[in-house]
Amino acid sequence: MPMTLPVTSTRPTTRREHRPVVPALWRQVVRGGARGEDHAVQPEPDRSAYTQLEIYDAVLAAFERRDEVLDVIAAAPDRHAAVRRVRALLAVSQGQAAAVVDLPLHRFTTGTRDRMRSRATELRRALSR
């Protein structure tokens, strides 16, 4: 019986794939908590509450103008152009526009919007103390 060896990849191991970096907190909020748990999401230690609140505000603004936002993204030739156009449309920062563009379409639901609105309210309350 002949012995076969596993085929190894010819792809270099040092090459990195380009993937947008999404903070764990953002993934948890958008997904509705880790593994469907219904508890408050704890902020990441390296992200300020102000930065989180800025992202929530931009995404909530995008929810309010979702038709325009989706039209702008769909008409853009690439991600970079989409971020620039969303930034101009919503008058937000580069990071805020990138967060809006990176939001998957199936996350444009009322449940996600309500979770973000609730979290933004919590952050505002905590920051005003």
N, CA, C and O atoms as CSV, one atom per row, in Angstrom:
chain,resi,resn,atom,element,x,y,z
A,1,MET,N,N,0.845,-1.166,0.000
A,1,MET,CA,C,0.000,0.000,0.000
A,1,MET,C,C,0.900,1.241,0.000
A,1,MET,O,O,1.760,1.363,0.872
A,2,PRO,N,N,0.723,2.170,-0.962
A,2,PRO,CA,C,1.567,3.358,-1.020
A,2,PRO,C,C,1.170,4.370,0.060
A,2,PRO,O,O,-0.003,4.501,0.409
A,3,MET,N,N,2.161,5.068,0.570
A,3,MET,CA,C,1.923,6.074,1.601
A,3,MET,C,C,1.836,7.446,0.930
A,3,MET,O,O,2.666,7.792,0.090
A,4,THR,N,N,0.825,8.215,1.311
A,4,THR,CA,C,0.686,9.563,0.760
A,4,THR,C,C,1.028,10.585,1.831
A,4,THR,O,O,0.707,10.413,3.007
A,5,LEU,N,N,1.670,11.626,1.407
A,5,LEU,CA,C,2.035,12.703,2.322
A,5,LEU,C,C,1.037,13.841,2.187
A,5,LEU,O,O,0.484,14.061,1.110
A,6,PRO,N,N,0.809,14.552,3.257
A,6,PRO,CA,C,-0.117,15.683,3.163
A,6,PRO,C,C,0.458,16.759,2.249
A,6,PRO,O,O,1.668,16.979,2.206
A,7,VAL,N,N,-0.423,17.411,1.532
A,7,VAL,CA,C,-0.017,18.494,0.653
A,7,VAL,C,C,0.118,19.760,1.481
A,7,VAL,O,O,-0.794,20.127,2.222
A,8,THR,N,N,1.253,20.420,1.354
A,8,THR,CA,C,1.456,21.661,2.089
A,8,THR,C,C,1.169,22.835,1.172
A,8,THR,O,O,1.270,22.740,-0.051
A,9,SER,N,N,0.827,23.890,1.771
A,9,SER,CA,C,0.507,25.093,1.019
A,9,SER,C,C,1.798,25.734,0.499
A,9,SER,O,O,2.825,25.731,1.178
A,10,THR,N,N,1.724,26.277,-0.707
A,10,THR,CA,C,2.871,26.987,-1.267
A,10,THR,C,C,2.829,28.460,-0.906
A,10,THR,O,O,3.720,29.223,-1.280
A,11,ARG,N,N,1.836,28.843,-0.209
A,11,ARG,CA,C,1.651,30.229,0.197
A,11,ARG,C,C,2.623,30.568,1.322
A,11,ARG,O,O,2.725,29.808,2.285
A,12,PRO,N,N,3.334,31.677,1.231
A,12,PRO,CA,C,4.277,32.039,2.299
A,12,PRO,C,C,3.553,32.273,3.622
A,12,PRO,O,O,2.442,32.803,3.653
A,13,THR,N,N,4.192,31.875,4.691
A,13,THR,CA,C,3.565,32.022,6.005
A,13,THR,C,C,3.648,33.439,6.531
A,13,THR,O,O,2.935,33.785,7.473
A,14,THR,N,N,4.502,34.272,5.946
A,14,THR,CA,C,4.643,35.639,6.441
A,14,THR,C,C,3.625,36.596,5.840
A,14,THR,O,O,3.483,37.722,6.315
A,15,ARG,N,N,2.930,36.173,4.822
A,15,ARG,CA,C,1.945,37.035,4.173
A,15,ARG,C,C,0.701,37.145,5.039
A,15,ARG,O,O,0.166,36.144,5.516
A,16,ARG,N,N,0.257,38.358,5.230
A,16,ARG,CA,C,-0.937,38.577,6.045
A,16,ARG,C,C,-2.084,38.996,5.156
A,16,ARG,O,O,-1.919,39.789,4.228
A,17,GLU,N,N,-3.233,38.460,5.450
A,17,GLU,CA,C,-4.447,38.840,4.729
A,17,GLU,C,C,-4.911,40.197,5.242
A,17,GLU,O,O,-4.775,40.502,6.427
A,18,HIS,N,N,-5.463,41.012,4.336
A,18,HIS,CA,C,-6.007,42.311,4.755
A,18,HIS,C,C,-7.422,42.101,5.253
A,18,HIS,O,O,-8.332,41.794,4.483
A,19,ARG,N,N,-7.588,42.270,6.542
A,19,ARG,CA,C,-8.908,42.189,7.156
A,19,ARG,C,C,-9.086,43.408,8.035
A,19,ARG,O,O,-8.159,43.802,8.742
A,20,PRO,N,N,-10.266,44.011,8.003
A,20,PRO,CA,C,-10.469,45.147,8.886
A,20,PRO,C,C,-10.430,44.692,10.343
A,20,PRO,O,O,-10.972,43.644,10.694
A,21,VAL,N,N,-9.797,45.475,11.162
A,21,VAL,CA,C,-9.702,45.157,12.580
A,21,VAL,C,C,-10.967,45.674,13.256
A,21,VAL,O,O,-11.260,46.869,13.222
A,22,VAL,N,N,-11.707,44.762,13.868
A,22,VAL,CA,C,-12.951,45.135,14.544
A,22,VAL,C,C,-12.786,44.797,16.018
A,22,VAL,O,O,-12.559,43.638,16.364
A,23,PRO,N,N,-12.897,45.784,16.880
A,23,PRO,CA,C,-12.737,45.520,18.306
A,23,PRO,C,C,-13.773,44.526,18.819
A,23,PRO,O,O,-14.887,44.439,18.302
A,24,ALA,N,N,-13.384,43.791,19.836
A,24,ALA,CA,C,-14.273,42.787,20.418
A,24,ALA,C,C,-15.566,43.414,20.917
A,24,ALA,O,O,-16.639,42.830,20.768
A,25,LEU,N,N,-15.470,44.596,21.506
A,25,LEU,CA,C,-16.677,45.264,22.001
A,25,LEU,C,C,-17.653,45.522,20.868
A,25,LEU,O,O,-18.849,45.268,21.007
A,26,TRP,N,N,-17.155,46.024,19.751
A,26,TRP,CA,C,-17.998,46.307,18.594
A,26,TRP,C,C,-18.669,45.028,18.113
A,26,TRP,O,O,-19.869,45.030,17.838
A,27,ARG,N,N,-17.913,43.930,18.005
A,27,ARG,CA,C,-18.493,42.645,17.567
A,27,ARG,C,C,-19.585,42.209,18.531
A,27,ARG,O,O,-20.633,41.732,18.096
A,28,GLN,N,N,-19.359,42.364,19.837
A,28,GLN,CA,C,-20.352,41.937,20.810
A,28,GLN,C,C,-21.623,42.754,20.714
A,28,GLN,O,O,-22.720,42.201,20.783
A,29,VAL,N,N,-21.495,44.053,20.557
A,29,VAL,CA,C,-22.676,44.912,20.480
A,29,VAL,C,C,-23.465,44.606,19.226
A,29,VAL,O,O,-24.687,44.469,19.281
A,30,VAL,N,N,-22.789,44.496,18.102
A,30,VAL,CA,C,-23.471,44.239,16.838
A,30,VAL,C,C,-24.118,42.865,16.841
A,30,VAL,O,O,-25.212,42.693,16.304
A,31,ARG,N,N,-23.458,41.893,17.436
A,31,ARG,CA,C,-24.008,40.534,17.473
A,31,ARG,C,C,-25.014,40.339,18.590
A,31,ARG,O,O,-25.687,39.309,18.627
A,32,GLY,N,N,-25.138,41.278,19.487
A,32,GLY,CA,C,-26.124,41.147,20.555
A,32,GLY,C,C,-25.584,40.461,21.782
A,32,GLY,O,O,-26.352,39.846,22.522
A,33,GLY,N,N,-24.312,40.539,22.025
A,33,GLY,CA,C,-23.704,39.922,23.189
A,33,GLY,C,C,-23.016,38.630,22.816
A,33,GLY,O,O,-23.296,38.041,21.772
A,34,ALA,N,N,-22.139,38.207,23.652
A,34,ALA,CA,C,-21.402,36.971,23.402
A,34,ALA,C,C,-22.319,35.772,23.588
A,34,ALA,O,O,-22.919,35.603,24.650
A,35,ARG,N,N,-22.426,34.964,22.589
A,35,ARG,CA,C,-23.240,33.736,22.603
A,35,ARG,C,C,-24.679,33.994,23.032
A,35,ARG,O,O,-25.269,33.189,23.752
A,36,GLY,N,N,-25.241,35.109,22.595
A,36,GLY,CA,C,-26.638,35.402,22.858
A,36,GLY,C,C,-26.948,35.768,24.296
A,36,GLY,O,O,-28.116,35.832,24.679
A,37,GLU,N,N,-25.907,36.013,25.110
A,37,GLU,CA,C,-26.150,36.376,26.498
A,37,GLU,C,C,-26.785,37.756,26.546
A,37,GLU,O,O,-26.517,38.604,25.695
A,38,ASP,N,N,-27.618,37.969,27.533
A,38,ASP,CA,C,-28.353,39.223,27.632
A,38,ASP,C,C,-27.819,40.068,28.786
A,38,ASP,O,O,-28.579,40.488,29.659
A,39,HIS,N,N,-26.515,40.314,28.784
A,39,HIS,CA,C,-25.923,41.148,29.820
A,39,HIS,C,C,-25.219,42.336,29.181
A,39,HIS,O,O,-24.946,42.354,27.981
A,40,ALA,N,N,-24.938,43.312,30.007
A,40,ALA,CA,C,-24.279,44.518,29.495
A,40,ALA,C,C,-22.870,44.179,29.038
A,40,ALA,O,O,-22.171,43.392,29.677
A,41,VAL,N,N,-22.467,44.766,27.948
A,41,VAL,CA,C,-21.140,44.531,27.409
A,41,VAL,C,C,-20.147,45.385,28.177
A,41,VAL,O,O,-20.353,46.587,28.339
A,42,GLN,N,N,-19.076,44.774,28.648
A,42,GLN,CA,C,-18.040,45.508,29.365
A,42,GLN,C,C,-17.116,46.176,28.358
A,42,GLN,O,O,-16.744,45.551,27.365
A,43,PRO,N,N,-16.737,47.425,28.587
A,43,PRO,CA,C,-15.857,48.105,27.645
A,43,PRO,C,C,-14.471,47.467,27.627
A,43,PRO,O,O,-13.995,46.956,28.640
A,44,GLU,N,N,-13.839,47.506,26.467
A,44,GLU,CA,C,-12.474,47.015,26.354
A,44,GLU,C,C,-11.555,47.964,27.101
A,44,GLU,O,O,-11.807,49.169,27.132
A,45,PRO,N,N,-10.504,47.448,27.697
A,45,PRO,CA,C,-9.631,48.325,28.476
A,45,PRO,C,C,-8.878,49.353,27.641
A,45,PRO,O,O,-8.520,50.410,28.159
A,46,ASP,N,N,-8.627,49.072,26.355
A,46,ASP,CA,C,-7.834,49.984,25.545
A,46,ASP,C,C,-8.673,50.957,24.725
A,46,ASP,O,O,-8.111,51.728,23.948
A,47,ARG,N,N,-9.976,50.951,24.867
A,47,ARG,CA,C,-10.830,51.889,24.119
A,47,ARG,C,C,-11.528,52.809,25.098
A,47,ARG,O,O,-12.100,52.358,26.090
A,48,SER,N,N,-11.479,54.085,24.820
A,48,SER,CA,C,-12.132,55.033,25.713
A,48,SER,C,C,-13.638,55.036,25.470
A,48,SER,O,O,-14.108,54.687,24.387
A,49,ALA,N,N,-14.363,55.426,26.467
A,49,ALA,CA,C,-15.820,55.512,26.350
A,49,ALA,C,C,-16.209,56.570,25.330
A,49,ALA,O,O,-17.230,56.439,24.654
A,50,TYR,N,N,-15.404,57.611,25.217
A,50,TYR,CA,C,-15.702,58.661,24.243
A,50,TYR,C,C,-15.606,58.134,22.811
A,50,TYR,O,O,-16.437,58.472,21.967
A,51,THR,N,N,-14.603,57.315,22.539
A,51,THR,CA,C,-14.441,56.733,21.204
A,51,THR,C,C,-15.601,55.797,20.892
A,51,THR,O,O,-16.135,55.808,19.784
A,52,GLN,N,N,-15.984,54.993,21.865
A,52,GLN,CA,C,-17.116,54.092,21.675
A,52,GLN,C,C,-18.376,54.886,21.372
A,52,GLN,O,O,-19.134,54.545,20.464
A,53,LEU,N,N,-18.590,55.938,22.133
A,53,LEU,CA,C,-19.782,56.754,21.952
A,53,LEU,C,C,-19.790,57.414,20.574
A,53,LEU,O,O,-20.842,57.518,19.944
A,54,GLU,N,N,-18.635,57.855,20.107
A,54,GLU,CA,C,-18.551,58.432,18.763
A,54,GLU,C,C,-18.975,57.424,17.700
A,54,GLU,O,O,-19.699,57.767,16.765
A,55,ILE,N,N,-18.526,56.188,17.845
A,55,ILE,CA,C,-18.885,55.151,16.873
A,55,ILE,C,C,-20.381,54.869,16.927
A,55,ILE,O,O,-21.037,54.770,15.890
A,56,TYR,N,N,-20.920,54.740,18.142
A,56,TYR,CA,C,-22.362,54.504,18.270
A,56,TYR,C,C,-23.162,55.635,17.637
A,56,TYR,O,O,-24.142,55.392,16.933
A,57,ASP,N,N,-22.740,56.874,17.889
A,57,ASP,CA,C,-23.453,58.020,17.326
A,57,ASP,C,C,-23.443,57.993,15.802
A,57,ASP,O,O,-24.457,58.283,15.167
A,58,ALA,N,N,-22.307,57.648,15.215
A,58,ALA,CA,C,-22.216,57.582,13.749
A,58,ALA,C,C,-23.110,56.479,13.192
A,58,ALA,O,O,-23.802,56.682,12.195
A,59,VAL,N,N,-23.096,55.331,13.824
A,59,VAL,CA,C,-23.925,54.221,13.333
A,59,VAL,C,C,-25.398,54.531,13.525
A,59,VAL,O,O,-26.212,54.198,12.664
A,60,LEU,N,N,-25.758,55.162,14.634
A,60,LEU,CA,C,-27.157,55.540,14.839
A,60,LEU,C,C,-27.589,56.586,13.818
A,60,LEU,O,O,-28.729,56.558,13.354
A,61,ALA,N,N,-26.700,57.506,13.463
A,61,ALA,CA,C,-27.012,58.476,12.405
A,61,ALA,C,C,-27.200,57.762,11.074
A,61,ALA,O,O,-28.068,58.133,10.284
A,62,ALA,N,N,-26.397,56.749,10.827
A,62,ALA,CA,C,-26.530,55.968,9.589
A,62,ALA,C,C,-27.859,55.217,9.563
A,62,ALA,O,O,-28.475,55.083,8.506
A,63,PHE,N,N,-28.300,54.730,10.717
A,63,PHE,CA,C,-29.605,54.065,10.779
A,63,PHE,C,C,-30.727,55.013,10.392
A,63,PHE,O,O,-31.668,54.629,9.697
A,64,GLU,N,N,-30.619,56.260,10.848
A,64,GLU,CA,C,-31.657,57.247,10.555
A,64,GLU,C,C,-31.694,57.610,9.072
A,64,GLU,O,O,-32.746,57.978,8.549
A,65,ARG,N,N,-30.553,57.508,8.395
A,65,ARG,CA,C,-30.470,57.845,6.969
A,65,ARG,C,C,-30.015,56.633,6.159
A,65,ARG,O,O,-29.258,56.768,5.198
A,66,ARG,N,N,-30.480,55.451,6.555
A,66,ARG,CA,C,-29.970,54.206,5.971
A,66,ARG,C,C,-30.145,54.112,4.461
A,66,ARG,O,O,-29.280,53.549,3.789
A,67,ASP,N,N,-31.219,54.635,3.908
A,67,ASP,CA,C,-31.398,54.572,2.457
A,67,ASP,C,C,-30.302,55.344,1.737
A,67,ASP,O,O,-29.722,54.861,0.764
A,68,GLU,N,N,-30.028,56.545,2.225
A,68,GLU,CA,C,-28.970,57.357,1.618
A,68,GLU,C,C,-27.606,56.710,1.804
A,68,GLU,O,O,-26.794,56.684,0.879
A,69,VAL,N,N,-27.356,56.190,2.997
A,69,VAL,CA,C,-26.068,55.557,3.290
A,69,VAL,C,C,-25.856,54.342,2.391
A,69,VAL,O,O,-24.782,54.171,1.815
A,70,LEU,N,N,-26.870,53.509,2.272
A,70,LEU,CA,C,-26.740,52.310,1.437
A,70,LEU,C,C,-26.557,52.678,-0.035
A,70,LEU,O,O,-25.806,52.010,-0.745
A,71,ASP,N,N,-27.230,53.724,-0.500
A,71,ASP,CA,C,-27.053,54.178,-1.885
A,71,ASP,C,C,-25.619,54.662,-2.126
A,71,ASP,O,O,-25.017,54.353,-3.154
A,72,VAL,N,N,-25.085,55.417,-1.173
A,72,VAL,CA,C,-23.719,55.929,-1.296
A,72,VAL,C,C,-22.708,54.777,-1.319
A,72,VAL,O,O,-21.783,54.773,-2.131
A,73,ILE,N,N,-22.892,53.808,-0.430
A,73,ILE,CA,C,-21.973,52.669,-0.374
A,73,ILE,C,C,-22.075,51.834,-1.649
A,73,ILE,O,O,-21.060,51.408,-2.199
A,74,ALA,N,N,-23.297,51.603,-2.116
A,74,ALA,CA,C,-23.493,50.787,-3.317
A,74,ALA,C,C,-22.903,51.449,-4.559
A,74,ALA,O,O,-22.444,50.755,-5.465
A,75,ALA,N,N,-22.908,52.765,-4.613
A,75,ALA,CA,C,-22.398,53.484,-5.777
A,75,ALA,C,C,-20.882,53.662,-5.750
A,75,ALA,O,O,-20.292,54.042,-6.762
A,76,ALA,N,N,-20.250,53.397,-4.628
A,76,ALA,CA,C,-18.803,53.593,-4.506
A,76,ALA,C,C,-18.041,52.487,-5.229
A,76,ALA,O,O,-18.439,51.324,-5.169
A,77,PRO,N,N,-16.949,52.836,-5.915
A,77,PRO,CA,C,-16.174,51.829,-6.635
A,77,PRO,C,C,-15.361,50.908,-5.722
A,77,PRO,O,O,-15.047,49.781,-6.104
A,78,ASP,N,N,-15.019,51.380,-4.524
A,78,ASP,CA,C,-14.256,50.554,-3.582
A,78,ASP,C,C,-14.523,51.032,-2.153
A,78,ASP,O,O,-15.237,52.012,-1.935
A,79,ARG,N,N,-13.939,50.323,-1.184
A,79,ARG,CA,C,-14.178,50.629,0.226
A,79,ARG,C,C,-13.695,52.029,0.583
A,79,ARG,O,O,-14.380,52.766,1.292
A,80,HIS,N,N,-12.516,52.391,0.092
A,80,HIS,CA,C,-11.952,53.702,0.405
A,80,HIS,C,C,-12.896,54.831,-0.039
A,80,HIS,O,O,-13.124,55.786,0.703
A,81,ALA,N,N,-13.427,54.710,-1.226
A,81,ALA,CA,C,-14.369,55.715,-1.729
A,81,ALA,C,C,-15.657,55.704,-0.912
A,81,ALA,O,O,-16.234,56.757,-0.639
A,82,ALA,N,N,-16.104,54.513,-0.524
A,82,ALA,CA,C,-17.323,54.408,0.282
A,82,ALA,C,C,-17.139,55.119,1.621
A,82,ALA,O,O,-18.035,55.830,2.078
A,83,VAL,N,N,-15.988,54.929,2.243
A,83,VAL,CA,C,-15.717,55.589,3.523
A,83,VAL,C,C,-15.708,57.102,3.342
A,83,VAL,O,O,-16.287,57.825,4.153
A,84,ARG,N,N,-15.055,57.588,2.288
A,84,ARG,CA,C,-15.024,59.036,2.022
A,84,ARG,C,C,-16.431,59.590,1.820
A,84,ARG,O,O,-16.772,60.651,2.344
A,85,ARG,N,N,-17.244,58.862,1.054
A,85,ARG,CA,C,-18.597,59.349,0.754
A,85,ARG,C,C,-19.511,59.316,1.981
A,85,ARG,O,O,-20.307,60.232,2.188
A,86,VAL,N,N,-19.398,58.277,2.783
A,86,VAL,CA,C,-20.192,58.200,4.016
A,86,VAL,C,C,-19.747,59.297,4.974
A,86,VAL,O,O,-20.567,59.909,5.658
A,87,ARG,N,N,-18.446,59.537,5.016
A,87,ARG,CA,C,-17.918,60.601,5.866
A,87,ARG,C,C,-18.513,61.952,5.474
A,87,ARG,O,O,-18.906,62.736,6.338
A,88,ALA,N,N,-18.576,62.219,4.181
A,88,ALA,CA,C,-19.146,63.483,3.708
A,88,ALA,C,C,-20.653,63.542,3.946
A,88,ALA,O,O,-21.180,64.586,4.328
A,89,LEU,N,N,-21.339,62.442,3.725
A,89,LEU,CA,C,-22.799,62.404,3.880
A,89,LEU,C,C,-23.223,62.648,5.325
A,89,LEU,O,O,-24.143,63.423,5.586
A,90,LEU,N,N,-22.553,61.988,6.255
A,90,LEU,CA,C,-22.959,62.066,7.654
A,90,LEU,C,C,-22.168,63.092,8.457
A,90,LEU,O,O,-22.469,63.325,9.627
A,91,ALA,N,N,-21.155,63.709,7.839
A,91,ALA,CA,C,-20.281,64.667,8.528
A,91,ALA,C,C,-19.670,64.045,9.782
A,91,ALA,O,O,-19.792,64.577,10.885
A,92,VAL,N,N,-19.005,62.898,9.581
A,92,VAL,CA,C,-18.377,62.166,10.680
A,92,VAL,C,C,-16.881,62.006,10.393
A,92,VAL,O,O,-16.405,62.360,9.315
A,93,SER,N,N,-16.159,61.476,11.362
A,93,SER,CA,C,-14.723,61.262,11.206
A,93,SER,C,C,-14.439,60.033,10.336
A,93,SER,O,O,-15.341,59.273,9.983
A,94,GLN,N,N,-13.166,59.866,10.006
A,94,GLN,CA,C,-12.736,58.713,9.208
A,94,GLN,C,C,-13.078,57.403,9.920
A,94,GLN,O,O,-13.609,56.481,9.300
A,95,GLY,N,N,-12.781,57.317,11.202
A,95,GLY,CA,C,-13.060,56.101,11.972
A,95,GLY,C,C,-14.549,55.801,12.074
A,95,GLY,O,O,-14.970,54.647,11.987
A,96,GLN,N,N,-15.329,56.837,12.255
A,96,GLN,CA,C,-16.780,56.653,12.325
A,96,GLN,C,C,-17.324,56.170,10.989
A,96,GLN,O,O,-18.154,55.262,10.949
A,97,ALA,N,N,-16.866,56.765,9.904
A,97,ALA,CA,C,-17.327,56.353,8.578
A,97,ALA,C,C,-16.911,54.918,8.279
A,97,ALA,O,O,-17.679,54.160,7.688
A,98,ALA,N,N,-15.707,54.543,8.681
A,98,ALA,CA,C,-15.242,53.171,8.467
A,98,ALA,C,C,-16.107,52.181,9.246
A,98,ALA,O,O,-16.413,51.100,8.744
A,99,ALA,N,N,-16.502,52.541,10.462
A,99,ALA,CA,C,-17.373,51.665,11.254
A,99,ALA,C,C,-18.716,51.476,10.571
A,99,ALA,O,O,-19.268,50.376,10.588
A,100,VAL,N,N,-19.250,52.535,9.970
A,100,VAL,CA,C,-20.533,52.439,9.265
A,100,VAL,C,C,-20.386,51.556,8.022
A,100,VAL,O,O,-21.229,50.695,7.772
A,101,VAL,N,N,-19.331,51.764,7.254
A,101,VAL,CA,C,-19.121,50.976,6.034
A,101,VAL,C,C,-18.889,49.509,6.371
A,101,VAL,O,O,-19.333,48.630,5.632
A,102,ASP,N,N,-18.203,49.230,7.471
A,102,ASP,CA,C,-17.891,47.858,7.852
A,102,ASP,C,C,-19.060,47.117,8.492
A,102,ASP,O,O,-18.978,45.908,8.709
A,103,LEU,N,N,-20.126,47.814,8.791
A,103,LEU,CA,C,-21.289,47.168,9.396
A,103,LEU,C,C,-21.976,46.285,8.354
A,103,LEU,O,O,-22.396,46.782,7.309
A,104,PRO,N,N,-22.095,44.984,8.623
A,104,PRO,CA,C,-22.767,44.102,7.655
A,104,PRO,C,C,-24.229,44.506,7.463
A,104,PRO,O,O,-24.879,44.969,8.400
A,105,LEU,N,N,-24.730,44.331,6.267
A,105,LEU,CA,C,-26.114,44.733,5.967
A,105,LEU,C,C,-27.140,44.053,6.862
A,105,LEU,O,O,-28.131,44.672,7.250
A,106,HIS,N,N,-26.913,42.795,7.191
A,106,HIS,CA,C,-27.907,42.105,8.010
A,106,HIS,C,C,-27.925,42.635,9.445
A,106,HIS,O,O,-28.753,42.209,10.250
A,107,ARG,N,N,-27.025,43.554,9.768
A,107,ARG,CA,C,-27.027,44.180,11.089
A,107,ARG,C,C,-27.835,45.470,11.110
A,107,ARG,O,O,-27.969,46.089,12.166
A,108,PHE,N,N,-28.373,45.889,9.976
A,108,PHE,CA,C,-29.221,47.078,9.925
A,108,PHE,C,C,-30.639,46.696,10.334
A,108,PHE,O,O,-31.589,46.869,9.571
A,109,THR,N,N,-30.763,46.179,11.544
A,109,THR,CA,C,-32.069,45.777,12.055
A,109,THR,C,C,-32.439,46.663,13.234
A,109,THR,O,O,-31.586,47.324,13.824
A,110,THR,N,N,-33.706,46.665,13.562
A,110,THR,CA,C,-34.151,47.482,14.693
A,110,THR,C,C,-33.575,46.974,16.008
A,110,THR,O,O,-33.324,47.762,16.920
A,111,GLY,N,N,-33.365,45.678,16.113
A,111,GLY,CA,C,-32.776,45.126,17.337
A,111,GLY,C,C,-31.366,45.634,17.571
A,111,GLY,O,O,-31.010,46.000,18.691
A,112,THR,N,N,-30.566,45.657,16.520
A,112,THR,CA,C,-29.207,46.183,16.628
A,112,THR,C,C,-29.246,47.664,16.962
A,112,THR,O,O,-28.500,48.134,17.821
A,113,ARG,N,N,-30.109,48.393,16.287
A,113,ARG,CA,C,-30.235,49.838,16.546
A,113,ARG,C,C,-30.615,50.078,18.002
A,113,ARG,O,O,-30.046,50.953,18.653
A,114,ASP,N,N,-31.564,49.317,18.514
A,114,ASP,CA,C,-32.001,49.507,19.893
A,114,ASP,C,C,-30.886,49.190,20.892
A,114,ASP,O,O,-30.731,49.892,21.892
A,115,ARG,N,N,-30.105,48.128,20.623
A,115,ARG,CA,C,-28.969,47.805,21.504
A,115,ARG,C,C,-27.942,48.929,21.492
A,115,ARG,O,O,-27.415,49.306,22.538
A,116,MET,N,N,-27.660,49.465,20.306
A,116,MET,CA,C,-26.683,50.553,20.212
A,116,MET,C,C,-27.189,51.811,20.891
A,116,MET,O,O,-26.430,52.495,21.577
A,117,ARG,N,N,-28.450,52.121,20.708
A,117,ARG,CA,C,-29.030,53.304,21.343
A,117,ARG,C,C,-28.977,53.165,22.868
A,117,ARG,O,O,-28.661,54.122,23.575
A,118,SER,N,N,-29.285,51.978,23.358
A,118,SER,CA,C,-29.243,51.724,24.793
A,118,SER,C,C,-27.821,51.873,25.334
A,118,SER,O,O,-27.605,52.497,26.373
A,119,ARG,N,N,-26.864,51.298,24.625
A,119,ARG,CA,C,-25.463,51.385,25.059
A,119,ARG,C,C,-24.964,52.823,24.997
A,119,ARG,O,O,-24.233,53.258,25.887
A,120,ALA,N,N,-25.343,53.562,23.971
A,120,ALA,CA,C,-24.936,54.965,23.860
A,120,ALA,C,C,-25.516,55.773,25.026
A,120,ALA,O,O,-24.836,56.641,25.572
A,121,THR,N,N,-26.749,55.498,25.405
A,121,THR,CA,C,-27.374,56.176,26.539
A,121,THR,C,C,-26.625,55.856,27.830
A,121,THR,O,O,-26.388,56.745,28.648
A,122,GLU,N,N,-26.250,54.583,28.015
A,122,GLU,CA,C,-25.474,54.191,29.194
A,122,GLU,C,C,-24.141,54.931,29.247
A,122,GLU,O,O,-23.734,55.420,30.300
A,123,LEU,N,N,-23.468,55.007,28.103
A,123,LEU,CA,C,-22.173,55.688,28.054
A,123,LEU,C,C,-22.327,57.180,28.351
A,123,LEU,O,O,-21.524,57.748,29.091
A,124,ARG,N,N,-23.334,57.809,27.789
A,124,ARG,CA,C,-23.559,59.232,28.044
A,124,ARG,C,C,-23.807,59.490,29.531
A,124,ARG,O,O,-23.289,60.445,30.111
A,125,ARG,N,N,-24.609,58.615,30.125
A,125,ARG,CA,C,-24.904,58.740,31.552
A,125,ARG,C,C,-23.629,58.583,32.377
A,125,ARG,O,O,-23.389,59.357,33.304
A,126,ALA,N,N,-22.815,57.585,32.044
A,126,ALA,CA,C,-21.576,57.348,32.779
A,126,ALA,C,C,-20.583,58.494,32.601
A,126,ALA,O,O,-19.867,58.846,33.538
A,127,LEU,N,N,-20.537,59.073,31.411
A,127,LEU,CA,C,-19.590,60.154,31.140
A,127,LEU,C,C,-20.024,61.481,31.749
A,127,LEU,O,O,-19.192,62.358,31.980
A,128,SER,N,N,-21.316,61.634,32.011
A,128,SER,CA,C,-21.812,62.889,32.588
A,128,SER,C,C,-21.661,62.938,34.097
A,128,SER,O,O,-21.893,63.983,34.705
A,129,ARG,N,N,-21.282,61.846,34.705
A,129,ARG,CA,C,-21.127,61.802,36.172
A,129,ARG,C,C,-19.869,62.470,36.602
A,129,ARG,O,O,-19.577,62.527,37.796
